[in-house]
């Protein structure tokens, strides 16, 4: 199952809205076949492992990180393929929470196969937090990422951009972008930094969907993210009162404009943004700021996971804080990181974890 998990991870960032899945076929202690789900719409992990094993599956055991699907979607049901291959034992990491696809374990057991479920279940669930949240709630998994100084500043001076962390942290950020479906920033960051919001990992890299919270459609038509050569789309979320003329101009240069409601303070309603993304099959979003955007997502309890890249120096009062518009007040229940890890990344330190208090039963 550990090997199946390693295989599944090869599909990170490539399978949405499907889960990442790995499978290994074994008989008499010998590995016969291996496979993983490479991309949505292509054969699933079980099919690839069976194909790798060839005609040598009869009487073997298949280890798979997620229950074999039991329905016909873009591909036939894996449960039938496992049965047809002559496999007589199935070891499953975790049950499939998708009501459309579930039932593979029961089907195979009813056909006389030995079925065991729950092997390394926690590890298998961790593989697919974005899928689990999306299939259960319809909302994407939200990852808050920031590069900051030791005193929690994301710029040297308010209103100006520029790097805070080093080259190794930058590489890790691009790896994060490669693994997640969308990247989101506010219009303030877009205007200050004019970022490309791409994944610069060479030919193997994959650009995520670019999402900008831009209530008044202020993004210039010449912005780098619009003018650059990238197959990923740029979506602007604006409110209902934004200029229709400006929307038409942006759409003429390839931007997708999405209108949502604003709250009493004139801020875009973030749950509507996430619902719209979820309906389009976006299972994960990397929120890169700025401070007000981070504060808003935290204030409404929408952050699931945190990546904080911390540089080994102070900035002081001139800098922009990592969070604005958020406070815990006197509440006794304070969201804290669980499963927290701390690791050096070049000269920087990366702190990551899940944000306790935000987690739902589906985790």
C-alpha positions as CSV (number, residue, x, y, z in Angstrom):
1,X,0.0,0.0,0.0
2,X,2.9,2.3,0.6
3,X,4.1,1.7,-2.9
4,X,0.5,2.4,-4.2
5,X,0.6,5.7,-2.3
6,X,3.9,6.6,-4.0
7,X,2.4,5.8,-7.3
8,X,-0.7,7.9,-6.7
9,X,1.3,11.0,-5.9
10,X,2.6,11.0,-9.5
11,X,-0.9,12.1,-10.5
12,X,-0.9,15.2,-8.3
13,X,-2.3,18.2,-10.1
14,X,-3.4,16.2,-13.1
15,X,-6.6,14.3,-12.3
16,X,-9.1,16.8,-11.1
17,X,-12.0,16.5,-10.5
18,X,-11.0,12.9,-10.0
19,X,-8.9,11.7,-7.1
20,X,-5.3,10.6,-7.3
21,X,-5.1,6.8,-7.0
22,X,-2.3,4.2,-7.1
23,X,-2.5,0.4,-7.5
24,X,-0.1,-2.5,-7.2
25,X,-0.8,-6.2,-8.2
26,X,1.1,-8.8,-6.2
27,X,1.3,-12.6,-6.1
28,X,3.5,-14.8,-3.9
29,X,5.5,-11.7,-2.7
30,X,6.3,-10.7,-6.3
31,X,5.1,-7.4,-7.9
32,X,3.3,-8.2,-11.2
33,X,2.0,-4.8,-12.2
34,X,1.8,-1.1,-11.1
35,X,-0.3,1.8,-12.2
36,X,-1.7,5.2,-11.2
37,X,-4.4,7.5,-12.5
38,X,-2.6,9.9,-14.8
39,X,-5.2,12.3,-15.9
40,X,-9.0,12.8,-15.8
41,X,-10.7,10.9,-18.6
42,X,-7.9,8.4,-19.0
43,X,-7.8,4.8,-17.6
44,X,-7.8,4.5,-13.8
45,X,-5.0,3.1,-11.6
46,X,-6.4,-0.4,-11.5
47,X,-6.7,-0.6,-15.3
48,X,-3.1,0.6,-15.7
49,X,-1.8,-1.9,-13.1
50,X,-3.8,-4.8,-14.8
51,X,-2.4,-3.7,-18.2
52,X,1.1,-3.6,-16.7
53,X,0.7,-7.2,-15.3
54,X,-0.6,-8.5,-18.6
55,X,-2.1,-12.0,-18.4
56,X,-0.5,-12.7,-15.1
57,X,-3.2,-11.4,-12.8
58,X,-5.2,-14.6,-12.0
59,X,-5.1,-15.5,-8.3
60,X,-3.2,-12.3,-7.4
61,X,-3.9,-9.5,-4.9
62,X,-4.4,-5.9,-5.9
63,X,-3.6,-3.1,-3.5
64,X,-5.4,0.2,-4.4
65,X,-5.5,3.4,-2.4
66,X,-9.2,4.1,-3.2
67,X,-12.1,1.7,-3.6
68,X,-12.5,0.7,-7.2
69,X,-15.2,2.7,-8.9
70,X,-18.5,0.8,-9.6
71,X,-20.0,3.0,-12.3
72,X,-19.5,3.9,-16.0
73,X,-18.3,7.5,-16.4
74,X,-15.7,8.6,-19.0
75,X,-14.2,5.1,-18.4
76,X,-15.8,1.7,-17.6
77,X,-16.1,0.5,-13.9
78,X,-12.8,-0.7,-12.4
79,X,-14.7,-3.2,-10.3
80,X,-15.6,-5.2,-13.4
81,X,-12.1,-5.0,-14.7
82,X,-10.7,-6.3,-11.5
83,X,-13.1,-9.2,-11.6
84,X,-12.5,-10.0,-15.3
85,X,-8.7,-10.0,-14.7
86,X,-9.1,-13.0,-12.3
87,X,-7.8,-11.2,-9.2
88,X,-9.1,-13.0,-6.1
89,X,-8.1,-10.5,-3.3
90,X,-8.6,-6.7,-3.1
91,X,-6.9,-4.6,-0.4
92,X,-8.3,-1.0,-0.3
93,X,-6.9,2.0,1.4
94,X,-10.2,3.9,1.8
95,X,-13.8,3.7,0.7
96,X,-14.9,6.1,-2.1
97,X,-17.1,8.9,-0.6
98,X,-18.5,9.7,-4.1
99,X,-22.1,8.4,-4.1
100,X,-22.0,7.9,-7.8
101,X,-18.8,5.8,-7.9
102,X,-19.1,3.9,-4.6
103,X,-20.0,0.2,-4.2
104,X,-17.0,-1.4,-5.8
105,X,-16.0,-3.2,-2.6
106,X,-19.5,-4.7,-2.1
107,X,-19.7,-5.8,-5.7
108,X,-16.4,-7.6,-5.6
109,X,-17.2,-9.2,-2.3
110,X,-20.5,-10.4,-3.7
111,X,-18.6,-12.0,-6.6
112,X,-16.6,-14.1,-4.1
113,X,-13.4,-12.0,-3.9
114,X,-11.7,-11.4,-0.6
115,X,-11.9,-7.7,0.2
116,X,-10.1,-5.8,2.9
117,X,-10.7,-2.1,3.4
118,X,-8.9,0.5,5.6
119,X,-5.3,-0.3,5.1
120,X,-3.2,2.9,5.8
121,X,-6.5,4.7,5.6
122,X,-5.3,8.0,7.1
123,X,-2.4,8.2,4.7
124,X,-4.7,7.4,1.8
125,X,-7.2,10.1,2.9
126,X,-4.3,12.7,3.1
127,X,-3.6,12.0,-0.6
128,X,-7.1,13.3,-1.5
129,X,-8.1,16.1,0.8
130,X,-9.1,18.3,-2.2
131,X,-11.2,15.5,-3.8
132,X,-12.8,14.6,-0.5
133,X,-13.8,18.2,0.3
134,X,-15.0,18.8,-3.3
135,X,-17.1,15.6,-3.7
136,X,-18.6,16.1,-0.2
137,X,-19.3,19.9,-0.1
138,X,-18.9,21.1,-3.7
139,X,-16.2,23.5,-2.6
140,X,-12.5,23.5,-3.4
141,X,-9.8,22.8,-0.8
142,X,-8.2,26.1,0.1
143,X,-4.4,26.5,0.7
144,X,-3.1,29.8,2.1
145,X,0.4,30.5,1.1
146,X,2.7,33.4,2.0
147,X,6.3,34.3,1.9
148,X,7.1,36.5,4.8
149,X,9.8,37.9,7.2
150,X,10.4,36.8,10.7
151,X,8.0,39.5,11.9
152,X,5.3,38.5,9.5
153,X,5.7,41.1,6.7
154,X,5.1,40.2,3.1
155,X,6.7,43.4,1.6
156,X,9.4,45.7,2.7
157,X,7.2,48.7,2.2
158,X,3.4,49.1,2.0
159,X,2.2,49.4,-1.6
160,X,5.4,47.9,-3.1
161,X,6.2,44.3,-4.1
162,X,9.5,42.4,-4.3
163,X,10.8,39.0,-3.1
164,X,11.0,38.2,0.6
165,X,12.1,34.6,0.6
166,X,14.9,32.9,-1.4
167,X,15.2,30.8,-4.6
168,X,14.5,27.5,-2.9
169,X,11.2,28.7,-1.5
170,X,10.3,30.1,-4.9
171,X,10.9,26.7,-6.4
172,X,8.7,25.0,-3.8
173,X,5.9,27.6,-4.5
174,X,6.0,26.7,-8.2
175,X,5.8,23.0,-7.2
176,X,2.7,23.9,-5.2
177,X,1.2,25.7,-8.2
178,X,1.8,22.7,-10.3
179,X,-0.1,20.4,-7.9
180,X,-3.2,22.6,-7.4
181,X,-6.0,23.5,-9.7
182,X,-6.1,27.3,-9.3
183,X,-4.2,30.2,-7.9
184,X,-5.9,33.2,-6.4
185,X,-4.9,36.7,-5.6
186,X,-6.6,40.1,-5.0
187,X,-6.5,43.0,-7.4
188,X,-4.2,44.9,-5.1
189,X,-1.4,42.3,-5.5
190,X,-2.1,42.1,-9.2
191,X,-1.6,45.8,-9.7
192,X,1.4,46.1,-7.4
193,X,3.3,43.0,-8.7
194,X,1.9,42.4,-12.2
195,X,2.6,38.7,-11.7
196,X,2.4,36.0,-14.4
197,X,1.0,33.4,-11.9
198,X,2.5,30.6,-13.9
199,X,4.4,27.4,-13.0
200,X,8.0,27.8,-14.1
201,X,9.1,24.1,-13.9
202,X,10.0,23.5,-17.5
203,X,8.2,21.3,-20.0
204,X,6.7,19.1,-17.2
205,X,5.1,22.0,-15.4
206,X,1.4,22.8,-15.5
207,X,-0.1,26.3,-15.2
208,X,-3.1,26.5,-12.8
209,X,-6.2,28.5,-13.5
210,X,-5.5,32.1,-12.6
211,X,-8.2,33.7,-10.4
212,X,-8.3,37.4,-9.5
213,X,-10.7,39.1,-7.1
214,X,-11.3,42.3,-8.9
215,X,-14.7,43.8,-7.9
216,X,-14.4,46.8,-10.1
217,X,-12.5,45.2,-13.1
218,X,-9.4,47.3,-12.6
219,X,-6.9,44.8,-14.1
220,X,-5.2,46.5,-17.1
221,X,-5.6,44.9,-20.5
222,X,-1.8,44.8,-20.8
223,X,-1.3,42.9,-17.5
224,X,1.4,40.2,-17.8
225,X,-1.0,37.4,-16.9
226,X,-3.2,38.3,-19.9
227,X,-0.5,39.1,-22.5
228,X,1.8,36.1,-21.7
229,X,1.8,32.7,-23.6
230,X,0.0,30.4,-21.3
231,X,-2.7,27.7,-22.0
232,X,-4.3,28.4,-18.5
233,X,-7.2,30.8,-18.4
234,X,-7.5,34.0,-16.3
235,X,-10.7,34.5,-14.5
236,X,-11.7,37.8,-12.9
237,X,-14.4,37.8,-10.2
238,X,-16.3,41.1,-10.0
239,X,-19.5,42.4,-8.5
240,X,-22.8,43.0,-10.2
241,X,-22.2,46.7,-10.6
242,X,-18.8,46.4,-12.5
243,X,-18.6,48.1,-15.9
244,X,-20.1,46.0,-18.7
245,X,-17.9,47.9,-21.2
246,X,-14.7,47.0,-19.3
247,X,-15.9,43.4,-19.1
248,X,-16.3,43.3,-22.9
249,X,-12.8,44.7,-23.4
250,X,-11.3,42.1,-21.0
251,X,-13.2,39.3,-22.7
252,X,-11.9,40.4,-26.1
253,X,-8.3,39.6,-24.9
254,X,-9.3,36.2,-23.5
255,X,-10.2,36.9,-19.9
256,X,-13.2,35.1,-18.4
257,X,-15.3,37.5,-16.2
258,X,-17.5,36.0,-13.5
259,X,-20.0,38.2,-11.6
260,X,-20.9,37.4,-7.9
261,X,-22.7,39.3,-5.2
262,X,-21.0,41.7,-2.7
263,X,-21.6,42.0,1.0
264,X,-22.7,45.0,3.0
265,X,-19.1,46.2,3.1
266,X,-18.7,46.0,-0.7
267,X,-16.5,42.9,-0.6
268,X,-17.1,40.0,-2.9
269,X,-18.9,37.1,-1.2
270,X,-16.1,34.5,-1.1
271,X,-18.4,31.5,-0.7
272,X,-20.0,32.4,-4.0
273,X,-16.6,32.6,-5.6
274,X,-15.7,29.2,-4.3
275,X,-19.0,27.7,-5.3
276,X,-18.6,28.9,-8.8
277,X,-15.1,27.4,-8.9
278,X,-16.3,24.1,-7.5
279,X,-19.0,23.8,-10.1
280,X,-16.3,24.1,-12.7
281,X,-14.5,21.1,-11.3
282,X,-11.8,23.1,-9.4
283,X,-10.9,21.0,-6.4
284,X,-8.1,23.0,-5.0
285,X,-7.1,26.7,-4.8
286,X,-3.8,28.2,-3.8
287,X,-4.4,31.6,-2.2
288,X,-1.3,33.8,-2.5
289,X,-2.6,37.1,-1.1
290,X,-2.4,39.9,-0.4
291,X,-3.0,40.7,3.2
292,X,-6.7,41.6,2.9
293,X,-7.4,38.5,0.9
294,X,-5.7,36.3,3.5
295,X,-7.6,38.0,6.2
296,X,-11.0,37.6,4.5
297,X,-10.6,33.9,3.9
298,X,-9.5,33.4,7.5
299,X,-12.3,35.6,8.8
300,X,-14.9,33.5,7.1
301,X,-13.3,30.2,8.1
302,X,-12.5,29.1,4.6
303,X,-8.8,28.2,4.9
304,X,-8.0,24.4,5.1
305,X,-4.2,24.3,4.9
306,X,-1.4,26.8,5.4
307,X,2.1,27.1,3.9
308,X,4.2,29.9,5.4
309,X,7.7,30.4,3.9
310,X,9.6,32.5,6.5
311,X,12.8,34.3,5.6
312,X,15.5,34.7,8.3
313,X,15.2,38.5,8.7
314,X,13.0,41.3,10.0
315,X,11.4,44.1,8.1
316,X,9.8,46.3,10.7
317,X,7.0,48.9,10.7
318,X,7.3,49.8,7.0
319,X,6.3,46.4,5.8
320,X,2.9,45.0,4.8
321,X,1.5,42.4,7.4
322,X,0.7,39.0,6.1
323,X,-2.9,39.4,7.3
324,X,-5.2,42.4,7.4
325,X,-8.9,42.6,8.6
326,X,-8.7,39.5,10.8
327,X,-8.6,39.0,14.5
328,X,-9.4,36.2,17.0
329,X,-10.8,38.5,19.6
330,X,-11.6,36.9,23.0
331,X,-12.8,33.6,21.5
332,X,-11.7,30.6,23.5
333,X,-11.7,28.5,20.3
334,X,-8.6,29.6,18.4
335,X,-7.9,28.0,15.0
336,X,-4.5,26.4,15.3
337,X,-2.3,24.3,12.9
338,X,-2.5,20.6,13.4
339,X,-0.2,18.0,11.8
340,X,2.3,20.9,11.7
341,X,5.7,20.4,10.1
342,X,8.7,22.8,10.2
343,X,11.4,22.3,7.6
344,X,14.3,24.3,6.2
345,X,14.0,25.4,2.6
346,X,17.3,26.8,1.6
347,X,17.9,29.7,4.0
348,X,14.2,29.9,4.8
349,X,11.9,27.9,7.0
350,X,8.6,26.4,5.8
351,X,5.8,26.0,8.4
352,X,2.8,24.0,7.1
353,X,-0.2,22.3,8.6
354,X,-4.0,22.0,8.6
355,X,-6.0,24.7,10.2
356,X,-7.9,23.1,13.1
357,X,-11.4,24.4,13.7
358,X,-12.0,24.6,9.9
359,X,-11.9,20.8,9.4
360,X,-15.1,18.9,8.6
361,X,-16.1,15.3,9.3
362,X,-15.2,14.4,5.7
363,X,-11.5,14.6,6.8
